[in-house]
Amino acid sequence: MLSDWQLLSQVFTAETIMTPWEEVLCWDQDTAKEPVLEKARHQFFDLLPVISAGRVSGIIEVREERYSELTLDWLVSRDTPIPDLIDLFAESSHKGLLVLSRQEVVGVVTIADINKMPARTYLYNLIAELEVKLAAAIHHHYDGDDVAVLDLLGKTETTQTIRAMSPSMRTTGVDIGALQLLTLSDLVNVLAKTRALFEEMDFRSRSHVEDQLNGIASYRNNVMHSVRPLLTTSHEVKKLRDRIRRAQEAVSTIDKYLNKRKLGSVPAAVLPPDKDDSHEPAG
């Protein structure tokens, strides 16, 4: 059975974030080059496709003013999942690619497009699935004892706020349990401090847990807030790729734990939009 993030990778593809071909600026070799190149610079385009005899024959990388013949490494299918597209950018020196549908160029996708909403939506759901399933695993391991979880975390701003809120929430019938009010960083911290649980999930050590999950929380907040781009420079794409892989691997690992015990994602912290999670797991 596919995880949610695997299903969503079939929905959020290169086609969902590309610039459609009809909106792409091109230079026809039968016309003057400099005015088109100047327009591309002015509009901060990364790529300028070159047209010869009605077909794309090459690519000009605008900032470098570097021309390349059109080769297969400049092409990507419109059905390429966003995580696979990020992999391609991480391994390539190209800042953009031409998007194909069958044998026809239908758009251009660049590294900058990773900041668009469909890519954010994919990453949001990947991290949400990690948060939901990690909460479920912790809930099962501690047999629903939220107090034990809060005690493990100690006196932090989050745990003190939860303890203060819980009585009134119970009284008014809106209590959902302390576990669902914890941040992703808190959940990772609980896992890192619970040897029996992380060993059952085949993590080697506390540091292994933190190495795998550290930093994902910061991307969670960047995904949530449109004023915080996922990428501020093209050089960050490899770090993003690595964090996505870690999140995917963590979801698969926790899935195995839950499936062994025939558990679903019972208590779920479903990323409320106002819950900032910018701190990293405690060491």
Summary of the structure (lengths in Angstrom):
residues: 283
radius of gyration: 23.0
end to end distance: 34.6
largest distance: 76.6
contacts: 837
relative contact order: 0.14
helix: 54%
strand: 14%
